[in-house]
Amino acid sequence: MAEYQALAREGLGAAQRISLMEAEFWHERWQKGETGFHQPEYNTHMQAFIEFLALRRAARILVPLCGKSLDMLWLSEQGYRITGIEISEIAVSDFFTENQLEHRITQTGNALLYAADGIEIYCGDFFEIQKADLAEIDAVYDRAALIALPPTMRPGYVRHLTGLLASGTQTLLVSLDYPQHEMKGPPFSVTSREVVALYGGSHSVEQLHAEDCLAREPRFREKGLTRLEENVFLLHKKPGLAADQ
Ligand SMILES: C[S@@+](CC[C@H](N)C(=O)[O-])C[C@H]1O[C@@H](n2cnc3c(N)ncnc32)[C@H](O)[C@@H]1O
């Protein structure tokens, strides 16, 4: 792969090369408007299961790899404060302009911070954002973030995300499970077993819902999938982990 070899010649380590290629992949998707993952409606699982987090009003919800998800708008309308993290400036800028949200932009650490009333999005690499950069996070909403990453990046994603959170923080995770050999991804298939393997050390893991959703997903049927399941998990960070500060 030519890009990979060019990056290797620049003397970058394997993890940095993978991370740079991933970033390039997503920048290109946004530039070309290839954003089939973006939902024009609010996510129904989020709407159905957010109450399981039992959050107080004005709790802060972290939305990693947020794209320009309208779910942030809905959550904000429910009275929650939102902190998104997204690498594409196109996505972040579109989110605020398309939803007519007055905002200001400031430089902060390794990211640009876009902030409107109740919603802020760090435009930068998720892996570069540190706990000290963020206000206290009360909960996480992950839809199409974990499953956007290839298998080699998922343990690092979970480790980094867990390090941003205090003990007791809950996460609502919406993921997909399908025969991986039938489609290349992203989105990738992440089985319930893998969710437990990734999160089980640091979180309690409870599966709230499983749904066969192939019938209502023509774009995945066209790609040849014979099975597609959407799973919803409630994760609860265990106390006393080293990552807690
Ligand atoms: C599949 S999309 C999902 C977006 C959003 N969660 C949604 O539900 O519409 C994955 C998003 O992650 C972003 N992304 C990928 N790698 C990232 C990284 N290292 N840091 C921040 N954002 C990243 C991409 O630009 C893309 O918008």
Ligand as a Chemical Component Dictionary entry (heavy atoms), coordinates in Angstrom:
data_LIG
# 
_chem_comp.id                   LIG 
_chem_comp.type                 NON-POLYMER 
_chem_comp.pdbx_formal_charge   0 
_chem_comp.three_letter_code    LIG 
# 
loop_
_chem_comp_atom.comp_id 
_chem_comp_atom.atom_id 
_chem_comp_atom.alt_atom_id 
_chem_comp_atom.type_symbol 
_chem_comp_atom.charge 
_chem_comp_atom.model_Cartn_x 
_chem_comp_atom.model_Cartn_y 
_chem_comp_atom.model_Cartn_z 
_chem_comp_atom.pdbx_ordinal 
LIG C1  C1  C 0  -19.065 6.330  11.470 1  
LIG S1  S1  S 1  -18.863 8.027  11.821 2  
LIG C2  C2  C 0  -20.039 8.205  13.137 3  
LIG C3  C3  C 0  -20.339 9.626  13.482 4  
LIG C4  C4  C 0  -21.410 9.797  14.587 5  
LIG N1  N1  N 0  -21.094 9.077  15.794 6  
LIG C5  C5  C 0  -22.775 9.437  14.079 7  
LIG O1  O1  O 0  -23.446 8.632  14.723 8  
LIG O2  O2  O -1 -23.195 9.974  13.036 9  
LIG C6  C6  C 0  -17.299 8.072  12.633 10 
LIG C7  C7  C 0  -16.780 9.463  12.863 11 
LIG O3  O3  O 0  -15.566 9.410  13.583 12 
LIG C8  C8  C 0  -14.705 10.447 13.125 13 
LIG N2  N2  N 0  -13.339 10.045 13.525 14 
LIG C9  C9  C 0  -12.622 9.005  13.065 15 
LIG N3  N3  N 0  -11.438 8.914  13.700 16 
LIG C10 C10 C 0  -11.417 9.928  14.605 17 
LIG C11 C11 C 0  -10.453 10.358 15.576 18 
LIG N4  N4  N 0  -9.279  9.734  15.732 19 
LIG N5  N5  N 0  -10.745 11.433 16.331 20 
LIG C12 C12 C 0  -11.941 12.082 16.194 21 
LIG N6  N6  N 0  -12.883 11.722 15.291 22 
LIG C13 C13 C 0  -12.631 10.650 14.500 23 
LIG C14 C14 C 0  -14.953 10.481 11.629 24 
LIG O4  O4  O 0  -14.572 11.680 11.025 25 
LIG C15 C15 C 0  -16.463 10.230 11.582 26 
LIG O5  O5  O 0  -17.177 11.447 11.592 27 
# 
loop_
_chem_comp_bond.comp_id 
_chem_comp_bond.atom_id_1 
_chem_comp_bond.atom_id_2 
_chem_comp_bond.value_order 
_chem_comp_bond.pdbx_ordinal 
LIG C1  S1  SING 1  
LIG S1  C2  SING 2  
LIG S1  C6  SING 3  
LIG C2  C3  SING 4  
LIG C3  C4  SING 5  
LIG C4  N1  SING 6  
LIG C4  C5  SING 7  
LIG C5  O1  DOUB 8  
LIG C5  O2  SING 9  
LIG C6  C7  SING 10 
LIG C7  O3  SING 11 
LIG C7  C15 SING 12 
LIG O3  C8  SING 13 
LIG C8  N2  SING 14 
LIG C8  C14 SING 15 
LIG N2  C9  SING 16 
LIG N2  C13 SING 17 
LIG C9  N3  DOUB 18 
LIG N3  C10 SING 19 
LIG C10 C11 SING 20 
LIG C10 C13 DOUB 21 
LIG C11 N4  SING 22 
LIG C11 N5  DOUB 23 
LIG N5  C12 SING 24 
LIG C12 N6  DOUB 25 
LIG N6  C13 SING 26 
LIG C14 O4  SING 27 
LIG C14 C15 SING 28 
LIG C15 O5  SING 29 
# 
